[in-house]
Amino acid sequence: IAALAAAVRDAGPTRTAGVVQHGSSVATYLQQQLGIEQAQLGRLVVRCPLLFSWPAEERAAELFGQLVGRLGMPASKAAKCFEMNPSAAGMASFEPAIEVLAPLFADHGSKGGSGSSQSGEQLLGGFLSKDPSAVRVLQCSADRLAASEAAVRQELGADRQLWAKVVRQQQRAVNSSPDVVRQRAQA
């Protein structure tokens, strides 16, 4: 209880009021609609109170719908994304990043090769299921992803396959500004 109170307090007054107002409906949605178990729900509310601070249909249903519905992730793995990276709940949508990354995964498969029978969305969902902390790549805007890709390709003389490898193995670099990418490449 103390950890929950501290997490909610740290969310700020607006989000704290949101947790009080919407927390129960979000918890109900996660349990009844997605089958999130009680233990994981408890961890999720402590680690990511931000997810519980908007109406269920406005944030939780939207983001889980994209992870579970579009990317095909198990609900428990989608919840793990928010446990490991609570700031992901601050996103209104992951769609812009999915639109950029799914074709990249489709073109270069889960291990960097092409020819997979899975869609880019399925490959992206599988990637996030294996490494839920990688949800940070979905927090990037389409413009940021394009600029980072251009910087990697320009500075390293890289092709799109190397960019796909960077996305899978160096998520922090993906979310770095193009200037940071250039500085790291020149170091």
Secondary structure as UniProt FT lines:
FT   HELIX           2..10
FT   HELIX           13..28
FT   HELIX           29..33
FT   HELIX           38..47
FT   HELIX           49..52
FT   TURN            56..59
FT   HELIX           60..64
FT   HELIX           65..70
FT   HELIX           75..84
FT   HELIX           86..90
FT   HELIX           95..108
FT   TURN            109..111
FT   HELIX           120..130
FT   HELIX           132..139
FT   HELIX           142..156
FT   HELIX           160..169
FT   HELIX           171..174
FT   HELIX           178..186
//
